[in-house]
Amino acid sequence: MKQRDIFIAFFRSSLLGYGGGPTTIPLVQKEVVERFKWMNNEEFGDVLAIANTLPGPIATKMAGYIGFRIGGVIGMINAIFATILPTIVLMIILLSTLIEFKDLKWVQGMTKAVVPVVAVMLGVLTWEFVQSSIKGLKWFFTTLHIIVALVLIEFFGIHPGFVIGALLVFAVVKPTHTSVKRSEQKGLSI
């Protein structure tokens, strides 16, 4: 039953994720967080952040990790297979037929019409991540992170993976508020 659910979740996300990896992220989130409740939004955000720092297609990285977490090695293979199967089948079918009809107006219109829908899906997911960040970081630091990331990525051309990696390193290295208090208390008690 669990393996079937893993396959359905990732197959459906991949099949409906028109445009590749970034467009499948909100669909995977809907399946993993909302439908099957395998993880919460915060955990999903962590998986997404780590997957962004690693090389390769994001959809398969996320499928591999989530599949492994839910169903072990078989779950990982199942999720990755479910993620790539629609692409393989559709590429064979679509490329052979689209080459024939690529100059037709309705084909060009179809591809243009999907872009706003994908933008809305990514916007909704972004807003959910901002709301979850506000819970942990509050408004000021969330806004600061957004502005700094935007400047580094858009104006300085730094790859998003490096920005995320730097934040992960900072989160691991920086002393937490409680660990600073403990070290101060140890120093006072000596």
Residue, then its C-alpha position, 0 to 999 in steps of 0.5 A: m500500500k505504501q509503495r503504491d502511494i509513493f508511486i502515485a504521488f510522484f507519478r502524478s506530480s511528474l505527469l502534471g509538472y509541465g516544464g520540468g523540475p521547478t514546476t513539479i515542486p508545488l505538486v510534490q509538496k501537495e502530494v507529500v505534505e497535504r495529501f499523504k502527510w508524510m512530512n510537514n511544510e518545514e521538513f519539505g522546505d528543508v528537503l527542497a533547500i538541500a536538494n537545491t544545493l546538490p547537482g542534478p534535476i531537483a525532481t529526482k533528488m527530492a523523489g529519491y530522498i522522500g521515497f527513501r525516507i518513506g519506503g526505504v531503498i525500494g521506496m527510493i527506486n519506486a519514487i525515482f522511477a515514478t518521477i522519470l516514467p512520465t517524462i520518458v513516455l511523453m517525450i517519445i510521444l510528444l516529440s514525435t507528434l510536436i515536430e509535425f505540428k510545432d508551427l500551428k498557432w494552438v500549439q504555440g498558444m498552449t505553451k504560452a498559456v501554461v506559463p502563468v499557471v506555473a507562475v501562480m503555483l510557484g508564487v503560492l509555494t513561495w508564500e507558504f515558505v515565507q509564512s513558515s520562515i516568519k514563524g521561525l525567523k520573524w518578519f525582520f530576518t525573513t525579509l532580510h534573508i529574502i533581500v540578501a538572497l535576491v541581491l546575491i542571486e540577481f545582481f551579483g550572479i551567485h548561483p542559488g546553490f551557493v547561497i543556500g549552502a552558505l546559509l546551511v553552513f552558517a546555521v550549523v556553525k553559528p552558536t545558538h542562543t541557548s548554547v551561548k547562555r550555557s557557556e556563559q553559565k559554565g564560565l560563571s560557575i567556575 
